[in-house]
Amino acid sequence: MKKQTSPFNFKNSLIGIFTGFINGVFGSGGGTLLVPILNNILKVEEHKSHATALAIIIFLSTTSSLVYISKGTFDINLTIQAAIGSIIGGVIGAKLLSKVNGKFLRIGFGIVMIIAAFRMVF
């Protein structure tokens, strides 16, 4: 008889709580943390970890956004303008993801994270 497995995984749920908390506190970043977490802790392949993180960002951003919207702490005009650009950039980026190798993806992502960290600190 085959053992039934539960769809609930405690480690994955803790990762979700952590990334959701980071996203809620800082307004972003939870999805960004998911890529190295998926790669290094859960051992998910590069392309799949980036795609999975992007899919999870929908839930992180929607949840956090609903709280911010309910508190009135957002700019609707800026939101609409940035959303249009984000949709266009997202389509282009998703199409390019399958065309780059894992090493290039890992190095490129690392460089972007270093630049972002530098800009946040200085």
Beta strands, then each sheet from edge to edge (+ up, - down):
end
